[in-house]
Each structure stands twice: as structure tokens, then as C-alpha cells.
Amino acid sequence: MEFVQNKKALHLEGEKLTTGEQMSEFMFMGLRKINGISDIVFKERFNKSFFNVYGDIINKHINNGLIIRENDTIRLSNKGLDLANTVMCDFV
């Protein structure tokens, strides 16, 4: 409040994430959503497919029945929801 009342600039401390960290966070946070993650949205943000970056991890979890791929989208299966932390750790 003091900064606003005195019309002083407020300097917030923040952490600058690398592109790799941003991709990891995008995957981690996106898999928490029921609809999952769209590769189109990932490409718009990072200029590459998440299959190019995380293809081995995605395929591993598809083969284990933890991730479902539908067209350009991946999401956690019911089994994957139960093991979400395990799946998400692979993207970190």
C-alpha cells in the first residue's frame, strides 16, 4: 500500500524460467486438466511438438495405459489419474 500511496514503482522478485523449464511446467500443469494438453497449443508456444520433446515419455505412459492420445491431445487415463504424480515427475 505504501508504494501505491507514494506512487513508487513496485519491484517484484521473480524467477526466470528456461525454455526447458517452461515446457516442463506446461506439461506438468496441463496434465492436471481433465481435457489434457493440445500439441497445437504447445507448438504455438514453443515452436515444436511435444512429441519431439517428450515422445519417449509420452509413449511409455501410453503403453502403460496412463496417458490417452486423441488426435493432437494427450490426457491422463483413469489409471493415470490415480498415478498422476508418477507420470508428471517424468516431465520434470
N, CA, C and O atoms as CSV, one atom per row, in Angstrom:
chain,resi,resn,atom,element,x,y,z
A,1,MET,N,N,0.828,-1.196,0.000
A,1,MET,CA,C,0.000,0.000,0.000
A,1,MET,C,C,0.868,1.253,0.000
A,1,MET,O,O,0.551,2.242,-0.661
A,2,GLU,N,N,1.960,1.198,0.746
A,2,GLU,CA,C,2.840,2.352,0.816
A,2,GLU,C,C,3.373,2.735,-0.567
A,2,GLU,O,O,3.455,3.918,-0.895
A,3,PHE,N,N,3.732,1.748,-1.367
A,3,PHE,CA,C,4.238,2.016,-2.705
A,3,PHE,C,C,3.183,2.692,-3.571
A,3,PHE,O,O,3.500,3.608,-4.330
A,4,VAL,N,N,1.946,2.256,-3.466
A,4,VAL,CA,C,0.859,2.826,-4.262
A,4,VAL,C,C,0.569,4.247,-3.801
A,4,VAL,O,O,0.429,5.154,-4.622
A,5,GLN,N,N,0.481,4.439,-2.509
A,5,GLN,CA,C,0.173,5.767,-1.973
A,5,GLN,C,C,1.264,6.784,-2.316
A,5,GLN,O,O,0.970,7.955,-2.556
A,6,ASN,N,N,2.504,6.342,-2.337
A,6,ASN,CA,C,3.626,7.247,-2.624
A,6,ASN,C,C,4.021,7.240,-4.097
A,6,ASN,O,O,5.018,7.844,-4.492
A,7,LYS,N,N,3.209,6.537,-4.908
A,7,LYS,CA,C,3.433,6.446,-6.349
A,7,LYS,C,C,4.850,5.985,-6.682
A,7,LYS,O,O,5.483,6.488,-7.611
A,8,LYS,N,N,5.321,5.039,-5.919
A,8,LYS,CA,C,6.631,4.456,-6.167
A,8,LYS,C,C,6.454,3.174,-6.972
A,8,LYS,O,O,5.430,2.495,-6.894
A,9,ALA,N,N,7.473,2.877,-7.734
A,9,ALA,CA,C,7.451,1.640,-8.521
A,9,ALA,C,C,7.627,0.446,-7.583
A,9,ALA,O,O,8.430,0.466,-6.650
A,10,LEU,N,N,6.871,-0.556,-7.861
A,10,LEU,CA,C,6.944,-1.780,-7.074
A,10,LEU,C,C,7.792,-2.791,-7.842
A,10,LEU,O,O,7.509,-3.118,-8.994
A,11,HIS,N,N,8.809,-3.262,-7.192
A,11,HIS,CA,C,9.695,-4.246,-7.817
A,11,HIS,C,C,9.417,-5.602,-7.190
A,11,HIS,O,O,9.645,-5.830,-6.002
A,12,LEU,N,N,8.917,-6.490,-8.036
A,12,LEU,CA,C,8.635,-7.835,-7.576
A,12,LEU,C,C,9.793,-8.740,-7.944
A,12,LEU,O,O,10.370,-8.631,-9.026
A,13,GLU,N,N,10.119,-9.623,-7.039
A,13,GLU,CA,C,11.145,-10.601,-7.343
A,13,GLU,C,C,10.480,-11.768,-8.052
A,13,GLU,O,O,9.377,-12.179,-7.693
A,14,GLY,N,N,11.138,-12.283,-9.030
A,14,GLY,CA,C,10.591,-13.399,-9.772
A,14,GLY,C,C,11.697,-14.307,-10.251
A,14,GLY,O,O,12.884,-13.990,-10.174
A,15,GLU,N,N,11.272,-15.420,-10.735
A,15,GLU,CA,C,12.214,-16.403,-11.236
A,15,GLU,C,C,12.052,-16.501,-12.742
A,15,GLU,O,O,10.935,-16.673,-13.230
A,16,LYS,N,N,13.125,-16.396,-13.476
A,16,LYS,CA,C,13.099,-16.514,-14.930
A,16,LYS,C,C,13.365,-17.973,-15.280
A,16,LYS,O,O,14.427,-18.521,-14.986
A,17,LEU,N,N,12.365,-18.588,-15.922
A,17,LEU,CA,C,12.484,-19.988,-16.279
A,17,LEU,C,C,13.121,-20.145,-17.652
A,17,LEU,O,O,12.888,-19.337,-18.551
A,18,THR,N,N,13.927,-21.192,-17.805
A,18,THR,CA,C,14.473,-21.511,-19.119
A,18,THR,C,C,13.346,-22.056,-19.990
A,18,THR,O,O,12.271,-22.381,-19.484
A,19,THR,N,N,13.583,-22.156,-21.284
A,19,THR,CA,C,12.578,-22.721,-22.181
A,19,THR,C,C,12.252,-24.156,-21.775
A,19,THR,O,O,11.087,-24.553,-21.773
A,20,GLY,N,N,13.264,-24.923,-21.435
A,20,GLY,CA,C,13.045,-26.302,-20.990
A,20,GLY,C,C,12.186,-26.371,-19.744
A,20,GLY,O,O,11.311,-27.230,-19.635
A,21,GLU,N,N,12.429,-25.478,-18.811
A,21,GLU,CA,C,11.622,-25.434,-17.586
A,21,GLU,C,C,10.186,-25.014,-17.895
A,21,GLU,O,O,9.243,-25.526,-17.292
A,22,GLN,N,N,10.024,-24.083,-18.833
A,22,GLN,CA,C,8.678,-23.652,-19.228
A,22,GLN,C,C,7.919,-24.805,-19.889
A,22,GLN,O,O,6.729,-24.992,-19.635
A,23,MET,N,N,8.603,-25.572,-20.733
A,23,MET,CA,C,7.972,-26.724,-21.369
A,23,MET,C,C,7.561,-27.759,-20.327
A,23,MET,O,O,6.455,-28.297,-20.370
A,24,SER,N,N,8.449,-28.022,-19.415
A,24,SER,CA,C,8.177,-28.982,-18.355
A,24,SER,C,C,6.971,-28.557,-17.533
A,24,SER,O,O,6.094,-29.369,-17.239
A,25,GLU,N,N,6.930,-27.287,-17.165
A,25,GLU,CA,C,5.813,-26.771,-16.380
A,25,GLU,C,C,4.508,-26.829,-17.181
A,25,GLU,O,O,3.454,-27.147,-16.630
A,26,PHE,N,N,4.581,-26.523,-18.470
A,26,PHE,CA,C,3.406,-26.596,-19.334
A,26,PHE,C,C,2.840,-28.014,-19.322
A,26,PHE,O,O,1.631,-28.202,-19.182
A,27,MET,N,N,3.704,-29.002,-19.467
A,27,MET,CA,C,3.271,-30.399,-19.474
A,27,MET,C,C,2.707,-30.788,-18.114
A,27,MET,O,O,1.632,-31.381,-18.022
A,28,PHE,N,N,3.432,-30.454,-17.078
A,28,PHE,CA,C,3.029,-30.809,-15.719
A,28,PHE,C,C,1.674,-30.211,-15.373
A,28,PHE,O,O,0.796,-30.904,-14.858
A,29,MET,N,N,1.507,-28.944,-15.653
A,29,MET,CA,C,0.250,-28.277,-15.315
A,29,MET,C,C,-0.874,-28.723,-16.248
A,29,MET,O,O,-2.014,-28.881,-15.811
A,30,GLY,N,N,-0.564,-28.928,-17.523
A,30,GLY,CA,C,-1.580,-29.328,-18.485
A,30,GLY,C,C,-2.156,-30.707,-18.216
A,30,GLY,O,O,-3.345,-30.941,-18.434
A,31,LEU,N,N,-1.327,-31.613,-17.746
A,31,LEU,CA,C,-1.817,-32.955,-17.452
A,31,LEU,C,C,-2.743,-32.978,-16.237
A,31,LEU,O,O,-3.447,-33.962,-16.011
A,32,ARG,N,N,-2.743,-31.929,-15.479
A,32,ARG,CA,C,-3.660,-31.834,-14.332
A,32,ARG,C,C,-5.084,-31.515,-14.776
A,32,ARG,O,O,-6.032,-31.677,-14.008
A,33,LYS,N,N,-5.228,-31.060,-16.017
A,33,LYS,CA,C,-6.540,-30.701,-16.547
A,33,LYS,C,C,-7.229,-31.934,-17.115
A,33,LYS,O,O,-6.572,-32.809,-17.678
A,34,ILE,N,N,-8.530,-32.007,-16.975
A,34,ILE,CA,C,-9.311,-33.132,-17.485
A,34,ILE,C,C,-9.138,-33.267,-18.998
A,34,ILE,O,O,-9.024,-34.382,-19.508
A,35,ASN,N,N,-9.117,-32.137,-19.726
A,35,ASN,CA,C,-9.000,-32.168,-21.180
A,35,ASN,C,C,-7.583,-32.430,-21.660
A,35,ASN,O,O,-7.374,-32.695,-22.844
A,36,GLY,N,N,-6.619,-32.361,-20.778
A,36,GLY,CA,C,-5.238,-32.637,-21.147
A,36,GLY,C,C,-4.570,-31.500,-21.874
A,36,GLY,O,O,-4.862,-30.327,-21.642
A,37,ILE,N,N,-3.648,-31.877,-22.779
A,37,ILE,CA,C,-2.789,-30.905,-23.447
A,37,ILE,C,C,-2.900,-31.063,-24.950
A,37,ILE,O,O,-2.862,-32.177,-25.473
A,38,SER,N,N,-3.037,-29.953,-25.633
A,38,SER,CA,C,-3.073,-29.935,-27.092
A,38,SER,C,C,-1.669,-29.682,-27.632
A,38,SER,O,O,-0.989,-28.747,-27.209
A,39,ASP,N,N,-1.247,-30.520,-28.565
A,39,ASP,CA,C,0.045,-30.312,-29.202
A,39,ASP,C,C,0.047,-29.025,-30.021
A,39,ASP,O,O,1.090,-28.389,-30.172
A,40,ILE,N,N,-1.102,-28.640,-30.546
A,40,ILE,CA,C,-1.206,-27.390,-31.308
A,40,ILE,C,C,-0.855,-26.195,-30.418
A,40,ILE,O,O,-0.111,-25.304,-30.828
A,41,VAL,N,N,-1.390,-26.185,-29.215
A,41,VAL,CA,C,-1.102,-25.093,-28.272
A,41,VAL,C,C,0.369,-25.116,-27.875
A,41,VAL,O,O,1.006,-24.066,-27.786
A,42,PHE,N,N,0.914,-26.314,-27.636
A,42,PHE,CA,C,2.334,-26.451,-27.294
A,42,PHE,C,C,3.191,-25.895,-28.426
A,42,PHE,O,O,4.144,-25.157,-28.174
A,43,LYS,N,N,2.859,-26.244,-29.679
A,43,LYS,CA,C,3.611,-25.753,-30.840
A,43,LYS,C,C,3.534,-24.238,-30.963
A,43,LYS,O,O,4.526,-23.591,-31.301
A,44,GLU,N,N,2.359,-23.665,-30.691
A,44,GLU,CA,C,2.203,-22.211,-30.760
A,44,GLU,C,C,3.109,-21.521,-29.751
A,44,GLU,O,O,3.663,-20.457,-30.028
A,45,ARG,N,N,3.255,-22.123,-28.596
A,45,ARG,CA,C,4.055,-21.505,-27.534
A,45,ARG,C,C,5.547,-21.760,-27.701
A,45,ARG,O,O,6.357,-20.861,-27.473
A,46,PHE,N,N,5.922,-22.984,-28.098
A,46,PHE,CA,C,7.337,-23.363,-28.071
A,46,PHE,C,C,7.946,-23.666,-29.448
A,46,PHE,O,O,9.129,-23.993,-29.537
A,47,ASN,N,N,7.162,-23.561,-30.504
A,47,ASN,CA,C,7.641,-23.789,-31.863
A,47,ASN,C,C,8.118,-25.215,-32.122
A,47,ASN,O,O,8.926,-25.439,-33.024
A,48,LYS,N,N,7.641,-26.162,-31.361
A,48,LYS,CA,C,7.943,-27.566,-31.593
A,48,LYS,C,C,6.866,-28.427,-30.976
A,48,LYS,O,O,6.150,-27.998,-30.071
A,49,SER,N,N,6.758,-29.629,-31.468
A,49,SER,CA,C,5.762,-30.566,-30.970
A,49,SER,C,C,6.203,-31.160,-29.638
A,49,SER,O,O,7.389,-31.411,-29.422
A,50,PHE,N,N,5.237,-31.381,-28.745
A,50,PHE,CA,C,5.640,-32.046,-27.501
A,50,PHE,C,C,6.031,-33.498,-27.754
A,50,PHE,O,O,6.701,-34.109,-26.921
A,51,PHE,N,N,5.622,-34.058,-28.892
A,51,PHE,CA,C,6.063,-35.410,-29.245
A,51,PHE,C,C,7.557,-35.416,-29.581
A,51,PHE,O,O,8.242,-36.404,-29.318
A,52,ASN,N,N,8.066,-34.326,-30.157
A,52,ASN,CA,C,9.502,-34.226,-30.433
A,52,ASN,C,C,10.316,-34.070,-29.160
A,52,ASN,O,O,11.443,-34.557,-29.074
A,53,VAL,N,N,9.754,-33.399,-28.186
A,53,VAL,CA,C,10.476,-33.136,-26.941
A,53,VAL,C,C,10.300,-34.289,-25.944
A,53,VAL,O,O,11.262,-34.715,-25.306
A,54,TYR,N,N,9.081,-34.783,-25.817
A,54,TYR,CA,C,8.747,-35.770,-24.779
A,54,TYR,C,C,8.206,-37.083,-25.344
A,54,TYR,O,O,7.546,-37.837,-24.628
A,55,GLY,N,N,8.477,-37.363,-26.617
A,55,GLY,CA,C,7.901,-38.535,-27.268
A,55,GLY,C,C,8.130,-39.839,-26.529
A,55,GLY,O,O,7.200,-40.632,-26.382
A,56,ASP,N,N,9.351,-40.080,-26.058
A,56,ASP,CA,C,9.646,-41.331,-25.343
A,56,ASP,C,C,8.830,-41.450,-24.066
A,56,ASP,O,O,8.309,-42.520,-23.753
A,57,ILE,N,N,8.720,-40.363,-23.336
A,57,ILE,CA,C,7.956,-40.359,-22.081
A,57,ILE,C,C,6.471,-40.564,-22.368
A,57,ILE,O,O,5.809,-41.369,-21.714
A,58,ILE,N,N,5.962,-39.835,-23.341
A,58,ILE,CA,C,4.542,-39.955,-23.699
A,58,ILE,C,C,4.229,-41.383,-24.133
A,58,ILE,O,O,3.254,-41.974,-23.668
A,59,ASN,N,N,5.041,-41.933,-25.012
A,59,ASN,CA,C,4.805,-43.301,-25.494
A,59,ASN,C,C,4.896,-44.327,-24.375
A,59,ASN,O,O,4.123,-45.285,-24.349
A,60,LYS,N,N,5.823,-44.140,-23.459
A,60,LYS,CA,C,5.942,-45.046,-22.313
A,60,LYS,C,C,4.641,-45.076,-21.524
A,60,LYS,O,O,4.154,-46.146,-21.158
A,61,HIS,N,N,4.080,-43.901,-21.265
A,61,HIS,CA,C,2.863,-43.825,-20.458
A,61,HIS,C,C,1.619,-44.235,-21.249
A,61,HIS,O,O,0.645,-44.713,-20.667
A,62,ILE,N,N,1.647,-44.052,-22.564
A,62,ILE,CA,C,0.556,-44.580,-23.392
A,62,ILE,C,C,0.582,-46.107,-23.319
A,62,ILE,O,O,-0.451,-46.745,-23.115
A,63,ASN,N,N,1.764,-46.678,-23.486
A,63,ASN,CA,C,1.913,-48.138,-23.443
A,63,ASN,C,C,1.546,-48.731,-22.084
A,63,ASN,O,O,1.091,-49.872,-22.003
A,64,ASN,N,N,1.742,-47.961,-21.027
A,64,ASN,CA,C,1.384,-48.408,-19.675
A,64,ASN,C,C,-0.061,-48.097,-19.309
A,64,ASN,O,O,-0.505,-48.405,-18.203
A,65,GLY,N,N,-0.801,-47.480,-20.247
A,65,GLY,CA,C,-2.204,-47.168,-20.012
A,65,GLY,C,C,-2.451,-45.977,-19.102
A,65,GLY,O,O,-3.538,-45.828,-18.545
A,66,LEU,N,N,-1.436,-45.128,-18.952
A,66,LEU,CA,C,-1.577,-43.972,-18.057
A,66,LEU,C,C,-1.929,-42.691,-18.801
A,66,LEU,O,O,-2.496,-41.765,-18.220
A,67,ILE,N,N,-1.592,-42.639,-20.090
A,67,ILE,CA,C,-1.910,-41.487,-20.933
A,67,ILE,C,C,-2.715,-41.980,-22.123
A,67,ILE,O,O,-2.449,-43.045,-22.679
A,68,ILE,N,N,-3.698,-41.186,-22.496
A,68,ILE,CA,C,-4.520,-41.454,-23.676
A,68,ILE,C,C,-4.216,-40.379,-24.706
A,68,ILE,O,O,-4.187,-39.188,-24.395
A,69,ARG,N,N,-3.987,-40.820,-25.944
A,69,ARG,CA,C,-3.773,-39.877,-27.044
A,69,ARG,C,C,-5.013,-39.875,-27.912
A,69,ARG,O,O,-5.478,-40.924,-28.356
A,70,GLU,N,N,-5.542,-38.688,-28.149
A,70,GLU,CA,C,-6.689,-38.493,-29.031
A,70,GLU,C,C,-6.342,-37.353,-29.977
A,70,GLU,O,O,-6.326,-36.185,-29.591
A,71,ASN,N,N,-6.063,-37.724,-31.237
A,71,ASN,CA,C,-5.646,-36.748,-32.249
A,71,ASN,C,C,-4.405,-36.001,-31.779
A,71,ASN,O,O,-3.360,-36.622,-31.586
A,72,ASP,N,N,-4.487,-34.696,-31.591
A,72,ASP,CA,C,-3.320,-33.906,-31.180
A,72,ASP,C,C,-3.271,-33.670,-29.678
A,72,ASP,O,O,-2.480,-32.853,-29.207
A,73,THR,N,N,-4.096,-34.368,-28.926
A,73,THR,CA,C,-4.213,-34.128,-27.483
A,73,THR,C,C,-3.810,-35.367,-26.686
A,73,THR,O,O,-4.076,-36.500,-27.086
A,74,ILE,N,N,-3.166,-35.122,-25.559
A,74,ILE,CA,C,-2.918,-36.204,-24.606
A,74,ILE,C,C,-3.538,-35.819,-23.276
A,74,ILE,O,O,-3.608,-34.644,-22.916
A,75,ARG,N,N,-3.986,-36.837,-22.556
A,75,ARG,CA,C,-4.555,-36.613,-21.226
A,75,ARG,C,C,-4.327,-37.865,-20.402
A,75,ARG,O,O,-4.020,-38.929,-20.941
A,76,LEU,N,N,-4.476,-37.733,-19.109
A,76,LEU,CA,C,-4.328,-38.877,-18.226
A,76,LEU,C,C,-5.548,-39.785,-18.340
A,76,LEU,O,O,-6.679,-39.307,-18.431
A,77,SER,N,N,-5.317,-41.074,-18.335
A,77,SER,CA,C,-6.408,-42.044,-18.279
A,77,SER,C,C,-6.902,-42.113,-16.836
A,77,SER,O,O,-6.335,-41.463,-15.958
A,78,ASN,N,N,-7.942,-42.884,-16.585
A,78,ASN,CA,C,-8.397,-43.062,-15.199
A,78,ASN,C,C,-7.284,-43.645,-14.338
A,78,ASN,O,O,-7.062,-43.203,-13.211
A,79,LYS,N,N,-6.593,-44.630,-14.872
A,79,LYS,CA,C,-5.456,-45.215,-14.157
A,79,LYS,C,C,-4.358,-44.161,-13.971
A,79,LYS,O,O,-3.725,-44.089,-12.918
A,80,GLY,N,N,-4.146,-43.354,-15.004
A,80,GLY,CA,C,-3.154,-42.288,-14.933
A,80,GLY,C,C,-3.487,-41.240,-13.893
A,80,GLY,O,O,-2.593,-40.678,-13.260
A,81,LEU,N,N,-4.779,-40.975,-13.715
A,81,LEU,CA,C,-5.185,-40.016,-12.674
A,81,LEU,C,C,-4.783,-40.532,-11.292
A,81,LEU,O,O,-4.384,-39.757,-10.423
A,82,ASP,N,N,-4.893,-41.842,-11.101
A,82,ASP,CA,C,-4.500,-42.431,-9.816
A,82,ASP,C,C,-2.995,-42.352,-9.599
A,82,ASP,O,O,-2.530,-42.294,-8.461
A,83,LEU,N,N,-2.238,-42.349,-10.688
A,83,LEU,CA,C,-0.780,-42.325,-10.609
A,83,LEU,C,C,-0.208,-41.034,-11.188
A,83,LEU,O,O,0.909,-41.017,-11.704
A,84,ALA,N,N,-0.976,-39.965,-11.098
A,84,ALA,CA,C,-0.617,-38.690,-11.734
A,84,ALA,C,C,0.759,-38.188,-11.319
A,84,ALA,O,O,1.525,-37.742,-12.173
A,85,ASN,N,N,1.091,-38.244,-10.056
A,85,ASN,CA,C,2.387,-37.740,-9.607
A,85,ASN,C,C,3.530,-38.506,-10.252
A,85,ASN,O,O,4.554,-37.918,-10.600
A,86,THR,N,N,3.364,-39.799,-10.413
A,86,THR,CA,C,4.384,-40.618,-11.056
A,86,THR,C,C,4.570,-40.186,-12.508
A,86,THR,O,O,5.696,-40.027,-12.979
A,87,VAL,N,N,3.459,-40.001,-13.205
A,87,VAL,CA,C,3.531,-39.583,-14.610
A,87,VAL,C,C,4.151,-38.193,-14.718
A,87,VAL,O,O,5.049,-37.985,-15.533
A,88,MET,N,N,3.702,-37.263,-13.933
A,88,MET,CA,C,4.149,-35.877,-14.033
A,88,MET,C,C,5.615,-35.719,-13.694
A,88,MET,O,O,6.288,-34.843,-14.236
A,89,CYS,N,N,6.115,-36.557,-12.804
A,89,CYS,CA,C,7.542,-36.488,-12.441
A,89,CYS,C,C,8.437,-36.740,-13.649
A,89,CYS,O,O,9.543,-36.204,-13.718
A,90,ASP,N,N,7.981,-37.539,-14.589
A,90,ASP,CA,C,8.779,-37.821,-15.779
A,90,ASP,C,C,8.932,-36.608,-16.676
A,90,ASP,O,O,9.836,-36.575,-17.511
A,91,PHE,N,N,8.087,-35.627,-16.528
A,91,PHE,CA,C,8.158,-34.422,-17.353
A,91,PHE,C,C,8.989,-33.326,-16.684
A,91,PHE,O,O,9.226,-32.277,-17.283
A,92,VAL,N,N,9.417,-33.555,-15.488
A,92,VAL,CA,C,10.187,-32.541,-14.747
A,92,VAL,C,C,11.669,-32.746,-14.960
A,92,VAL,O,O,12.481,-31.994,-14.420
